[in-house]
């Protein structure tokens, strides 16, 4: 379920996904709700585009570290490609 920032307190959260479109964000909310995962959504800017790179606003989805793998599994089943840190 979508939770407010205060719900998570001082714990670090893992970034799951950056949705660039409202429909995409709403669909992901449905996937995470169905999986019973607590998550946070914050809007922020990101750089996007290939030819014309620009700064855009997106919905950033976060969850607790202990829920990350379960959330990513649910996301893949729902047709999403979860964010992963490239090392």
PyMOL Python script that loads the backbone (N, CA, C, O; Angstrom):
from pymol import cmd

cmd.read_pdbstr("""\
ATOM      1  N   UNK A   1       0.821  -1.173   0.000  1.00  0.00           N
ATOM      2  CA  UNK A   1       0.000   0.000   0.000  1.00  0.00           C
ATOM      3  C   UNK A   1       0.878   1.255   0.000  1.00  0.00           C
ATOM      4  O   UNK A   1       1.956   1.287   0.595  1.00  0.00           O
ATOM      5  N   UNK A   2       0.385   2.270  -0.678  1.00  0.00           N
ATOM      6  CA  UNK A   2       1.092   3.548  -0.678  1.00  0.00           C
ATOM      7  C   UNK A   2       1.066   4.136   0.728  1.00  0.00           C
ATOM      8  O   UNK A   2       0.024   4.186   1.382  1.00  0.00           O
ATOM      9  N   UNK A   3       2.237   4.580   1.177  1.00  0.00           N
ATOM     10  CA  UNK A   3       2.380   5.107   2.528  1.00  0.00           C
ATOM     11  C   UNK A   3       3.003   6.500   2.485  1.00  0.00           C
ATOM     12  O   UNK A   3       3.732   6.824   1.547  1.00  0.00           O
ATOM     13  N   UNK A   4       2.718   7.334   3.505  1.00  0.00           N
ATOM     14  CA  UNK A   4       3.372   8.645   3.574  1.00  0.00           C
ATOM     15  C   UNK A   4       4.826   8.494   4.023  1.00  0.00           C
ATOM     16  O   UNK A   4       5.226   7.453   4.544  1.00  0.00           O
ATOM     17  N   UNK A   5       5.589   9.531   3.814  1.00  0.00           N
ATOM     18  CA  UNK A   5       7.005   9.544   4.170  1.00  0.00           C
ATOM     19  C   UNK A   5       7.228   9.173   5.635  1.00  0.00           C
ATOM     20  O   UNK A   5       8.155   8.431   5.960  1.00  0.00           O
ATOM     21  N   UNK A   6       6.374   9.695   6.513  1.00  0.00           N
ATOM     22  CA  UNK A   6       6.518   9.472   7.951  1.00  0.00           C
ATOM     23  C   UNK A   6       6.398   8.000   8.334  1.00  0.00           C
ATOM     24  O   UNK A   6       6.968   7.581   9.341  1.00  0.00           O
ATOM     25  N   UNK A   7       5.679   7.222   7.562  1.00  0.00           N
ATOM     26  CA  UNK A   7       5.479   5.796   7.836  1.00  0.00           C
ATOM     27  C   UNK A   7       6.820   5.059   7.923  1.00  0.00           C
ATOM     28  O   UNK A   7       6.974   4.138   8.725  1.00  0.00           O
ATOM     29  N   UNK A   8       7.782   5.466   7.100  1.00  0.00           N
ATOM     30  CA  UNK A   8       9.055   4.761   7.008  1.00  0.00           C
ATOM     31  C   UNK A   8      10.092   5.266   8.007  1.00  0.00           C
ATOM     32  O   UNK A   8      11.123   4.620   8.197  1.00  0.00           O
ATOM     33  N   UNK A   9       9.843   6.391   8.641  1.00  0.00           N
ATOM     34  CA  UNK A   9      10.767   6.902   9.648  1.00  0.00           C
ATOM     35  C   UNK A   9      12.133   7.218   9.073  1.00  0.00           C
ATOM     36  O   UNK A   9      12.242   7.810   7.999  1.00  0.00           O
ATOM     37  N   UNK A  10      13.172   6.821   9.787  1.00  0.00           N
ATOM     38  CA  UNK A  10      14.552   7.144   9.404  1.00  0.00           C
ATOM     39  C   UNK A  10      15.245   6.050   8.599  1.00  0.00           C
ATOM     40  O   UNK A  10      16.448   6.143   8.358  1.00  0.00           O
ATOM     41  N   UNK A  11      14.522   5.021   8.179  1.00  0.00           N
ATOM     42  CA  UNK A  11      15.185   3.932   7.461  1.00  0.00           C
ATOM     43  C   UNK A  11      15.464   4.326   6.012  1.00  0.00           C
ATOM     44  O   UNK A  11      14.744   5.134   5.425  1.00  0.00           O
ATOM     45  N   UNK A  12      16.517   3.745   5.449  1.00  0.00           N
ATOM     46  CA  UNK A  12      16.844   3.972   4.046  1.00  0.00           C
ATOM     47  C   UNK A  12      15.903   3.163   3.175  1.00  0.00           C
ATOM     48  O   UNK A  12      15.558   2.026   3.496  1.00  0.00           O
ATOM     49  N   UNK A  13      15.492   3.764   2.067  1.00  0.00           N
ATOM     50  CA  UNK A  13      14.589   3.093   1.127  1.00  0.00           C
ATOM     51  C   UNK A  13      15.315   2.825  -0.181  1.00  0.00           C
ATOM     52  O   UNK A  13      16.216   3.570  -0.567  1.00  0.00           O
ATOM     53  N   UNK A  14      14.917   1.756  -0.858  1.00  0.00           N
ATOM     54  CA  UNK A  14      15.480   1.405  -2.159  1.00  0.00           C
ATOM     55  C   UNK A  14      14.605   1.959  -3.268  1.00  0.00           C
ATOM     56  O   UNK A  14      13.378   1.886  -3.199  1.00  0.00           O
ATOM     57  N   UNK A  15      15.240   2.512  -4.290  1.00  0.00           N
ATOM     58  CA  UNK A  15      14.517   3.005  -5.457  1.00  0.00           C
ATOM     59  C   UNK A  15      14.094   1.819  -6.314  1.00  0.00           C
ATOM     60  O   UNK A  15      14.922   0.992  -6.696  1.00  0.00           O
ATOM     61  N   UNK A  16      12.803   1.743  -6.613  1.00  0.00           N
ATOM     62  CA  UNK A  16      12.272   0.652  -7.432  1.00  0.00           C
ATOM     63  C   UNK A  16      12.104   1.037  -8.891  1.00  0.00           C
ATOM     64  O   UNK A  16      12.403   0.254  -9.793  1.00  0.00           O
ATOM     65  N   UNK A  17      11.614   2.271  -9.116  1.00  0.00           N
ATOM     66  CA  UNK A  17      11.206   2.620 -10.472  1.00  0.00           C
ATOM     67  C   UNK A  17      11.000   4.121 -10.572  1.00  0.00           C
ATOM     68  O   UNK A  17      10.650   4.770  -9.586  1.00  0.00           O
ATOM     69  N   UNK A  18      11.214   4.673 -11.754  1.00  0.00           N
ATOM     70  CA  UNK A  18      10.881   6.067 -12.040  1.00  0.00           C
ATOM     71  C   UNK A  18       9.861   6.052 -13.168  1.00  0.00           C
ATOM     72  O   UNK A  18      10.174   5.695 -14.304  1.00  0.00           O
ATOM     73  N   UNK A  19       8.632   6.448 -12.836  1.00  0.00           N
ATOM     74  CA  UNK A  19       7.559   6.486 -13.836  1.00  0.00           C
ATOM     75  C   UNK A  19       7.521   7.874 -14.469  1.00  0.00           C
ATOM     76  O   UNK A  19       7.449   8.887 -13.772  1.00  0.00           O
ATOM     77  N   UNK A  20       7.569   7.905 -15.781  1.00  0.00           N
ATOM     78  CA  UNK A  20       7.535   9.170 -16.500  1.00  0.00           C
ATOM     79  C   UNK A  20       6.138   9.584 -16.912  1.00  0.00           C
ATOM     80  O   UNK A  20       5.920  10.720 -17.334  1.00  0.00           O
ATOM     81  N   UNK A  21       5.195   8.670 -16.792  1.00  0.00           N
ATOM     82  CA  UNK A  21       3.809   8.961 -17.196  1.00  0.00           C
ATOM     83  C   UNK A  21       2.852   8.563 -16.083  1.00  0.00           C
ATOM     84  O   UNK A  21       3.101   7.615 -15.338  1.00  0.00           O
ATOM     85  N   UNK A  22       1.755   9.301 -15.982  1.00  0.00           N
ATOM     86  CA  UNK A  22       0.775   9.057 -14.939  1.00  0.00           C
ATOM     87  C   UNK A  22       0.182   7.658 -15.044  1.00  0.00           C
ATOM     88  O   UNK A  22       0.057   6.969 -14.032  1.00  0.00           O
ATOM     89  N   UNK A  23      -0.187   7.222 -16.255  1.00  0.00           N
ATOM     90  CA  UNK A  23      -0.778   5.883 -16.418  1.00  0.00           C
ATOM     91  C   UNK A  23       0.191   4.792 -15.983  1.00  0.00           C
ATOM     92  O   UNK A  23      -0.212   3.795 -15.384  1.00  0.00           O
ATOM     93  N   UNK A  24       1.445   4.984 -16.281  1.00  0.00           N
ATOM     94  CA  UNK A  24       2.474   4.023 -15.884  1.00  0.00           C
ATOM     95  C   UNK A  24       2.573   3.963 -14.358  1.00  0.00           C
ATOM     96  O   UNK A  24       2.666   2.879 -13.781  1.00  0.00           O
ATOM     97  N   UNK A  25       2.553   5.125 -13.709  1.00  0.00           N
ATOM     98  CA  UNK A  25       2.624   5.186 -12.245  1.00  0.00           C
ATOM     99  C   UNK A  25       1.398   4.525 -11.619  1.00  0.00           C
ATOM    100  O   UNK A  25       1.521   3.783 -10.645  1.00  0.00           O
ATOM    101  N   UNK A  26       0.224   4.791 -12.170  1.00  0.00           N
ATOM    102  CA  UNK A  26      -1.004   4.204 -11.635  1.00  0.00           C
ATOM    103  C   UNK A  26      -1.009   2.689 -11.793  1.00  0.00           C
ATOM    104  O   UNK A  26      -1.467   1.966 -10.908  1.00  0.00           O
ATOM    105  N   UNK A  27      -0.503   2.217 -12.915  1.00  0.00           N
ATOM    106  CA  UNK A  27      -0.448   0.771 -13.148  1.00  0.00           C
ATOM    107  C   UNK A  27       0.513   0.107 -12.162  1.00  0.00           C
ATOM    108  O   UNK A  27       0.226  -0.968 -11.635  1.00  0.00           O
ATOM    109  N   UNK A  28       1.656   0.752 -11.917  1.00  0.00           N
ATOM    110  CA  UNK A  28       2.619   0.203 -10.955  1.00  0.00           C
ATOM    111  C   UNK A  28       2.048   0.208  -9.542  1.00  0.00           C
ATOM    112  O   UNK A  28       2.289  -0.726  -8.777  1.00  0.00           O
ATOM    113  N   UNK A  29       1.298   1.240  -9.190  1.00  0.00           N
ATOM    114  CA  UNK A  29       0.640   1.261  -7.879  1.00  0.00           C
ATOM    115  C   UNK A  29      -0.251   0.029  -7.723  1.00  0.00           C
ATOM    116  O   UNK A  29      -0.266  -0.601  -6.665  1.00  0.00           O
ATOM    117  N   UNK A  30      -0.987  -0.311  -8.771  1.00  0.00           N
ATOM    118  CA  UNK A  30      -1.851  -1.487  -8.728  1.00  0.00           C
ATOM    119  C   UNK A  30      -1.069  -2.771  -8.526  1.00  0.00           C
ATOM    120  O   UNK A  30      -1.496  -3.649  -7.775  1.00  0.00           O
ATOM    121  N   UNK A  31       0.066  -2.888  -9.186  1.00  0.00           N
ATOM    122  CA  UNK A  31       0.913  -4.084  -9.057  1.00  0.00           C
ATOM    123  C   UNK A  31       1.448  -4.213  -7.629  1.00  0.00           C
ATOM    124  O   UNK A  31       1.403  -5.292  -7.038  1.00  0.00           O
ATOM    125  N   UNK A  32       1.953  -3.110  -7.085  1.00  0.00           N
ATOM    126  CA  UNK A  32       2.515  -3.148  -5.737  1.00  0.00           C
ATOM    127  C   UNK A  32       1.426  -3.352  -4.683  1.00  0.00           C
ATOM    128  O   UNK A  32       1.644  -4.062  -3.702  1.00  0.00           O
ATOM    129  N   UNK A  33       0.266  -2.743  -4.873  1.00  0.00           N
ATOM    130  CA  UNK A  33      -0.856  -2.953  -3.951  1.00  0.00           C
ATOM    131  C   UNK A  33      -1.284  -4.415  -3.939  1.00  0.00           C
ATOM    132  O   UNK A  33      -1.517  -4.992  -2.878  1.00  0.00           O
ATOM    133  N   UNK A  34      -1.386  -5.007  -5.120  1.00  0.00           N
ATOM    134  CA  UNK A  34      -1.808  -6.404  -5.228  1.00  0.00           C
ATOM    135  C   UNK A  34      -0.805  -7.339  -4.553  1.00  0.00           C
ATOM    136  O   UNK A  34      -1.180  -8.394  -4.042  1.00  0.00           O
ATOM    137  N   UNK A  35       0.475  -6.946  -4.553  1.00  0.00           N
ATOM    138  CA  UNK A  35       1.516  -7.764  -3.924  1.00  0.00           C
ATOM    139  C   UNK A  35       1.620  -7.500  -2.421  1.00  0.00           C
ATOM    140  O   UNK A  35       2.369  -8.185  -1.725  1.00  0.00           O
ATOM    141  N   UNK A  36       0.876  -6.515  -1.916  1.00  0.00           N
ATOM    142  CA  UNK A  36       0.900  -6.223  -0.484  1.00  0.00           C
ATOM    143  C   UNK A  36       2.176  -5.562  -0.011  1.00  0.00           C
ATOM    144  O   UNK A  36       2.614  -5.791   1.116  1.00  0.00           O
ATOM    145  N   UNK A  37       2.776  -4.745  -0.857  1.00  0.00           N
ATOM    146  CA  UNK A  37       4.044  -4.095  -0.527  1.00  0.00           C
ATOM    147  C   UNK A  37       3.800  -2.643  -0.131  1.00  0.00           C
ATOM    148  O   UNK A  37       3.083  -1.918  -0.821  1.00  0.00           O
ATOM    149  N   UNK A  38       4.395  -2.223   0.979  1.00  0.00           N
ATOM    150  CA  UNK A  38       4.347  -0.821   1.387  1.00  0.00           C
ATOM    151  C   UNK A  38       5.376  -0.051   0.568  1.00  0.00           C
ATOM    152  O   UNK A  38       6.527  -0.473   0.460  1.00  0.00           O
ATOM    153  N   UNK A  39       4.964   1.077  -0.009  1.00  0.00           N
ATOM    154  CA  UNK A  39       5.864   1.850  -0.859  1.00  0.00           C
ATOM    155  C   UNK A  39       5.602   3.339  -0.693  1.00  0.00           C
ATOM    156  O   UNK A  39       4.558   3.754  -0.188  1.00  0.00           O
ATOM    157  N   UNK A  40       6.564   4.123  -1.124  1.00  0.00           N
ATOM    158  CA  UNK A  40       6.505   5.574  -1.074  1.00  0.00           C
ATOM    159  C   UNK A  40       6.648   6.092  -2.496  1.00  0.00           C
ATOM    160  O   UNK A  40       7.431   5.563  -3.285  1.00  0.00           O
ATOM    161  N   UNK A  41       5.885   7.128  -2.816  1.00  0.00           N
ATOM    162  CA  UNK A  41       6.029   7.794  -4.113  1.00  0.00           C
ATOM    163  C   UNK A  41       6.396   9.251  -3.852  1.00  0.00           C
ATOM    164  O   UNK A  41       5.748   9.935  -3.059  1.00  0.00           O
ATOM    165  N   UNK A  42       7.439   9.713  -4.527  1.00  0.00           N
ATOM    166  CA  UNK A  42       7.831  11.115  -4.476  1.00  0.00           C
ATOM    167  C   UNK A  42       8.055  11.608  -5.892  1.00  0.00           C
ATOM    168  O   UNK A  42       8.555  10.865  -6.737  1.00  0.00           O
ATOM    169  N   UNK A  43       7.694  12.837  -6.157  1.00  0.00           N
ATOM    170  CA  UNK A  43       7.998  13.419  -7.461  1.00  0.00           C
ATOM    171  C   UNK A  43       9.354  14.095  -7.384  1.00  0.00           C
ATOM    172  O   UNK A  43       9.721  14.694  -6.374  1.00  0.00           O
ATOM    173  N   UNK A  44      10.080  13.982  -8.474  1.00  0.00           N
ATOM    174  CA  UNK A  44      11.406  14.591  -8.555  1.00  0.00           C
ATOM    175  C   UNK A  44      11.756  14.738 -10.026  1.00  0.00           C
ATOM    176  O   UNK A  44      11.013  14.276 -10.892  1.00  0.00           O
ATOM    177  N   UNK A  45      12.868  15.370 -10.310  1.00  0.00           N
ATOM    178  CA  UNK A  45      13.290  15.540 -11.697  1.00  0.00           C
ATOM    179  C   UNK A  45      14.340  14.491 -12.058  1.00  0.00           C
ATOM    180  O   UNK A  45      15.086  14.004 -11.208  1.00  0.00           O
ATOM    181  N   UNK A  46      14.369  14.166 -13.338  1.00  0.00           N
ATOM    182  CA  UNK A  46      15.384  13.253 -13.878  1.00  0.00           C
ATOM    183  C   UNK A  46      15.702  13.712 -15.287  1.00  0.00           C
ATOM    184  O   UNK A  46      14.926  14.453 -15.891  1.00  0.00           O
ATOM    185  N   UNK A  47      16.822  13.283 -15.808  1.00  0.00           N
ATOM    186  CA  UNK A  47      17.209  13.638 -17.180  1.00  0.00           C
ATOM    187  C   UNK A  47      16.781  12.507 -18.101  1.00  0.00           C
ATOM    188  O   UNK A  47      17.063  11.339 -17.833  1.00  0.00           O
ATOM    189  N   UNK A  48      16.101  12.855 -19.183  1.00  0.00           N
ATOM    190  CA  UNK A  48      15.619  11.851 -20.118  1.00  0.00           C
ATOM    191  C   UNK A  48      15.733  12.315 -21.546  1.00  0.00           C
ATOM    192  O   UNK A  48      15.972  13.491 -21.820  1.00  0.00           O
ATOM    193  N   UNK A  49      15.558  11.371 -22.456  1.00  0.00           N
ATOM    194  CA  UNK A  49      15.628  11.668 -23.880  1.00  0.00           C
ATOM    195  C   UNK A  49      16.930  11.162 -24.471  1.00  0.00           C
ATOM    196  O   UNK A  49      17.934  11.007 -23.776  1.00  0.00           O
ATOM    197  N   UNK A  50      16.886  10.911 -25.763  1.00  0.00           N
ATOM    198  CA  UNK A  50      18.084  10.424 -26.452  1.00  0.00           C
ATOM    199  C   UNK A  50      18.713  11.526 -27.292  1.00  0.00           C
ATOM    200  O   UNK A  50      19.887  11.854 -27.125  1.00  0.00           O
ATOM    201  N   UNK A  51      17.935  12.086 -28.182  1.00  0.00           N
ATOM    202  CA  UNK A  51      18.461  13.138 -29.052  1.00  0.00           C
ATOM    203  C   UNK A  51      18.362  14.494 -28.360  1.00  0.00           C
ATOM    204  O   UNK A  51      19.327  15.257 -28.317  1.00  0.00           O
ATOM    205  N   UNK A  52      17.186  14.778 -27.825  1.00  0.00           N
ATOM    206  CA  UNK A  52      16.964  16.036 -27.113  1.00  0.00           C
ATOM    207  C   UNK A  52      16.845  15.738 -25.618  1.00  0.00           C
ATOM    208  O   UNK A  52      15.751  15.514 -25.099  1.00  0.00           O
ATOM    209  N   UNK A  53      17.971  15.742 -24.953  1.00  0.00           N
ATOM    210  CA  UNK A  53      17.997  15.452 -23.524  1.00  0.00           C
ATOM    211  C   UNK A  53      17.399  16.644 -22.781  1.00  0.00           C
ATOM    212  O   UNK A  53      17.746  17.797 -23.037  1.00  0.00           O
ATOM    213  N   UNK A  54      16.495  16.337 -21.861  1.00  0.00           N
ATOM    214  CA  UNK A  54      15.867  17.403 -21.077  1.00  0.00           C
ATOM    215  C   UNK A  54      15.612  16.922 -19.658  1.00  0.00           C
ATOM    216  O   UNK A  54      15.678  15.730 -19.359  1.00  0.00           O
ATOM    217  N   UNK A  55      15.320  17.879 -18.800  1.00  0.00           N
ATOM    218  CA  UNK A  55      14.977  17.557 -17.424  1.00  0.00           C
ATOM    219  C   UNK A  55      13.466  17.352 -17.360  1.00  0.00           C
ATOM    220  O   UNK A  55      12.706  18.186 -17.852  1.00  0.00           O
ATOM    221  N   UNK A  56      13.033  16.262 -16.764  1.00  0.00           N
ATOM    222  CA  UNK A  56      11.618  15.903 -16.700  1.00  0.00           C
ATOM    223  C   UNK A  56      11.231  15.605 -15.261  1.00  0.00           C
ATOM    224  O   UNK A  56      12.087  15.377 -14.405  1.00  0.00           O
ATOM    225  N   UNK A  57       9.924  15.611 -15.008  1.00  0.00           N
ATOM    226  CA  UNK A  57       9.413  15.276 -13.681  1.00  0.00           C
ATOM    227  C   UNK A  57       8.830  13.871 -13.736  1.00  0.00           C
ATOM    228  O   UNK A  57       8.089  13.536 -14.661  1.00  0.00           O
ATOM    229  N   UNK A  58       9.165  13.052 -12.747  1.00  0.00           N
ATOM    230  CA  UNK A  58       8.668  11.685 -12.698  1.00  0.00           C
ATOM    231  C   UNK A  58       8.235  11.301 -11.298  1.00  0.00           C
ATOM    232  O   UNK A  58       8.493  12.016 -10.330  1.00  0.00           O
ATOM    233  N   UNK A  59       7.570  10.157 -11.208  1.00  0.00           N
ATOM    234  CA  UNK A  59       7.152   9.597  -9.930  1.00  0.00           C
ATOM    235  C   UNK A  59       8.179   8.541  -9.538  1.00  0.00           C
ATOM    236  O   UNK A  59       8.334   7.535 -10.230  1.00  0.00           O
ATOM    237  N   UNK A  60       8.872   8.766  -8.443  1.00  0.00           N
ATOM    238  CA  UNK A  60       9.908   7.866  -7.963  1.00  0.00           C
ATOM    239  C   UNK A  60       9.289   6.942  -6.920  1.00  0.00           C
ATOM    240  O   UNK A  60       8.741   7.405  -5.920  1.00  0.00           O
ATOM    241  N   UNK A  61       9.379   5.639  -7.157  1.00  0.00           N
ATOM    242  CA  UNK A  61       8.811   4.626  -6.267  1.00  0.00           C
ATOM    243  C   UNK A  61       9.913   4.032  -5.403  1.00  0.00           C
ATOM    244  O   UNK A  61      10.951   3.609  -5.913  1.00  0.00           O
ATOM    245  N   UNK A  62       9.685   4.003  -4.091  1.00  0.00           N
ATOM    246  CA  UNK A  62      10.644   3.458  -3.134  1.00  0.00           C
ATOM    247  C   UNK A  62       9.959   2.428  -2.239  1.00  0.00           C
ATOM    248  O   UNK A  62       8.745   2.468  -2.045  1.00  0.00           O
ATOM    249  N   UNK A  63      10.763   1.499  -1.694  1.00  0.00           N
ATOM    250  CA  UNK A  63      10.251   0.561  -0.691  1.00  0.00           C
ATOM    251  C   UNK A  63      11.376   0.227   0.287  1.00  0.00           C
ATOM    252  O   UNK A  63      12.535   0.578   0.062  1.00  0.00           O
ATOM    253  N   UNK A  64      11.017  -0.457   1.375  1.00  0.00           N
ATOM    254  CA  UNK A  64      12.021  -0.880   2.359  1.00  0.00           C
ATOM    255  C   UNK A  64      12.945  -1.926   1.736  1.00  0.00           C
ATOM    256  O   UNK A  64      12.549  -2.675   0.843  1.00  0.00           O
ATOM    257  N   UNK A  65      14.155  -1.958   2.216  1.00  0.00           N
ATOM    258  CA  UNK A  65      15.159  -2.892   1.694  1.00  0.00           C
ATOM    259  C   UNK A  65      14.686  -4.340   1.780  1.00  0.00           C
ATOM    260  O   UNK A  65      14.918  -5.116   0.853  1.00  0.00           O
ATOM    261  N   UNK A  66      14.027  -4.719   2.877  1.00  0.00           N
ATOM    262  CA  UNK A  66      13.597  -6.112   3.028  1.00  0.00           C
ATOM    263  C   UNK A  66      12.479  -6.487   2.056  1.00  0.00           C
ATOM    264  O   UNK A  66      12.214  -7.674   1.866  1.00  0.00           O
ATOM    265  N   UNK A  67      11.810  -5.497   1.432  1.00  0.00           N
ATOM    266  CA  UNK A  67      10.737  -5.773   0.473  1.00  0.00           C
ATOM    267  C   UNK A  67      11.182  -5.648  -0.978  1.00  0.00           C
ATOM    268  O   UNK A  67      10.404  -5.920  -1.893  1.00  0.00           O
ATOM    269  N   UNK A  68      12.426  -5.238  -1.194  1.00  0.00           N
ATOM    270  CA  UNK A  68      12.894  -4.920  -2.545  1.00  0.00           C
ATOM    271  C   UNK A  68      12.785  -6.096  -3.508  1.00  0.00           C
ATOM    272  O   UNK A  68      12.230  -5.941  -4.596  1.00  0.00           O
ATOM    273  N   UNK A  69      13.293  -7.254  -3.142  1.00  0.00           N
ATOM    274  CA  UNK A  69      13.265  -8.392  -4.078  1.00  0.00           C
ATOM    275  C   UNK A  69      11.840  -8.839  -4.381  1.00  0.00           C
ATOM    276  O   UNK A  69      11.524  -9.175  -5.522  1.00  0.00           O
ATOM    277  N   UNK A  70      10.984  -8.845  -3.369  1.00  0.00           N
ATOM    278  CA  UNK A  70       9.583  -9.219  -3.575  1.00  0.00           C
ATOM    279  C   UNK A  70       8.892  -8.194  -4.491  1.00  0.00           C
ATOM    280  O   UNK A  70       8.088  -8.561  -5.347  1.00  0.00           O
ATOM    281  N   UNK A  71       9.212  -6.921  -4.301  1.00  0.00           N
ATOM    282  CA  UNK A  71       8.636  -5.867  -5.142  1.00  0.00           C
ATOM    283  C   UNK A  71       9.118  -6.005  -6.579  1.00  0.00           C
ATOM    284  O   UNK A  71       8.328  -5.876  -7.514  1.00  0.00           O
ATOM    285  N   UNK A  72      10.401  -6.264  -6.761  1.00  0.00           N
ATOM    286  CA  UNK A  72      10.946  -6.415  -8.122  1.00  0.00           C
ATOM    287  C   UNK A  72      10.359  -7.632  -8.825  1.00  0.00           C
ATOM    288  O   UNK A  72      10.106  -7.590 -10.029  1.00  0.00           O
ATOM    289  N   UNK A  73      10.145  -8.701  -8.094  1.00  0.00           N
ATOM    290  CA  UNK A  73       9.518  -9.893  -8.678  1.00  0.00           C
ATOM    291  C   UNK A  73       8.100  -9.576  -9.138  1.00  0.00           C
ATOM    292  O   UNK A  73       7.698  -9.958 -10.237  1.00  0.00           O
ATOM    293  N   UNK A  74       7.344  -8.875  -8.293  1.00  0.00           N
ATOM    294  CA  UNK A  74       5.975  -8.487  -8.653  1.00  0.00           C
ATOM    295  C   UNK A  74       5.977  -7.540  -9.854  1.00  0.00           C
ATOM    296  O   UNK A  74       5.120  -7.636 -10.732  1.00  0.00           O
ATOM    297  N   UNK A  75       6.940  -6.633  -9.880  1.00  0.00           N
ATOM    298  CA  UNK A  75       7.032  -5.695 -10.995  1.00  0.00           C
ATOM    299  C   UNK A  75       7.328  -6.412 -12.309  1.00  0.00           C
ATOM    300  O   UNK A  75       6.707  -6.121 -13.332  1.00  0.00           O
ATOM    301  N   UNK A  76       8.267  -7.338 -12.283  1.00  0.00           N
ATOM    302  CA  UNK A  76       8.586  -8.089 -13.509  1.00  0.00           C
ATOM    303  C   UNK A  76       7.365  -8.864 -13.998  1.00  0.00           C
ATOM    304  O   UNK A  76       7.089  -8.909 -15.197  1.00  0.00           O
ATOM    305  N   UNK A  77       6.634  -9.475 -13.060  1.00  0.00           N
ATOM    306  CA  UNK A  77       5.416 -10.209 -13.421  1.00  0.00           C
ATOM    307  C   UNK A  77       4.370  -9.278 -14.008  1.00  0.00           C
ATOM    308  O   UNK A  77       3.552  -9.698 -14.826  1.00  0.00           O
ATOM    309  N   UNK A  78       4.392  -8.006 -13.592  1.00  0.00           N
ATOM    310  CA  UNK A  78       3.445  -7.018 -14.094  1.00  0.00           C
ATOM    311  C   UNK A  78       3.916  -6.306 -15.351  1.00  0.00           C
ATOM    312  O   UNK A  78       3.236  -5.406 -15.845  1.00  0.00           O
ATOM    313  N   UNK A  79       5.075  -6.698 -15.874  1.00  0.00           N
ATOM    314  CA  UNK A  79       5.573  -6.117 -17.115  1.00  0.00           C
ATOM    315  C   UNK A  79       6.472  -4.903 -16.948  1.00  0.00           C
ATOM    316  O   UNK A  79       6.715  -4.183 -17.917  1.00  0.00           O
ATOM    317  N   UNK A  80       6.966  -4.660 -15.754  1.00  0.00           N
ATOM    318  CA  UNK A  80       7.862  -3.539 -15.491  1.00  0.00           C
ATOM    319  C   UNK A  80       9.299  -4.013 -15.403  1.00  0.00           C
ATOM    320  O   UNK A  80       9.566  -5.156 -15.033  1.00  0.00           O
ATOM    321  N   UNK A  81      10.219  -3.132 -15.743  1.00  0.00           N
ATOM    322  CA  UNK A  81      11.642  -3.402 -15.578  1.00  0.00           C
ATOM    323  C   UNK A  81      12.116  -2.583 -14.383  1.00  0.00           C
ATOM    324  O   UNK A  81      12.280  -1.369 -14.507  1.00  0.00           O
ATOM    325  N   UNK A  82      12.342  -3.215 -13.221  1.00  0.00           N
ATOM    326  CA  UNK A  82      12.732  -2.486 -12.024  1.00  0.00           C
ATOM    327  C   UNK A  82      14.072  -1.767 -12.192  1.00  0.00           C
ATOM    328  O   UNK A  82      14.947  -2.211 -12.934  1.00  0.00           O
ATOM    329  N   UNK A  83      14.204  -0.658 -11.490  1.00  0.00           N
ATOM    330  CA  UNK A  83      15.463   0.071 -11.464  1.00  0.00           C
ATOM    331  C   UNK A  83      16.499  -0.759 -10.707  1.00  0.00           C
ATOM    332  O   UNK A  83      16.211  -1.299  -9.639  1.00  0.00           O
ATOM    333  N   UNK A  84      17.682  -0.854 -11.256  1.00  0.00           N
ATOM    334  CA  UNK A  84      18.794  -1.491 -10.558  1.00  0.00           C
ATOM    335  C   UNK A  84      20.019  -0.593 -10.727  1.00  0.00           C
ATOM    336  O   UNK A  84      20.230  -0.010 -11.790  1.00  0.00           O
ATOM    337  N   UNK A  85      20.813  -0.490  -9.680  1.00  0.00           N
ATOM    338  CA  UNK A  85      21.999   0.325  -9.705  1.00  0.00           C
ATOM    339  C   UNK A  85      23.059  -0.371 -10.550  1.00  0.00           C
ATOM    340  O   UNK A  85      23.415  -1.521 -10.291  1.00  0.00           O
ATOM    341  N   UNK A  86      23.555   0.328 -11.555  1.00  0.00           N
ATOM    342  CA  UNK A  86      24.601  -0.241 -12.411  1.00  0.00           C
ATOM    343  C   UNK A  86      25.945   0.039 -11.761  1.00  0.00           C
ATOM    344  O   UNK A  86      26.263   1.182 -11.432  1.00  0.00           O
ATOM    345  N   UNK A  87      26.720  -1.003 -11.581  1.00  0.00           N
ATOM    346  CA  UNK A  87      28.031  -0.856 -10.923  1.00  0.00           C
ATOM    347  C   UNK A  87      29.146  -0.929 -11.931  1.00  0.00           C
ATOM    348  O   UNK A  87      30.317  -0.826 -11.565  1.00  0.00           O
TER     349      UNK A  87
END
""", "prot")
cmd.dss("prot")
cmd.show_as("cartoon", "prot")
cmd.util.cbc("prot")
cmd.orient("prot")
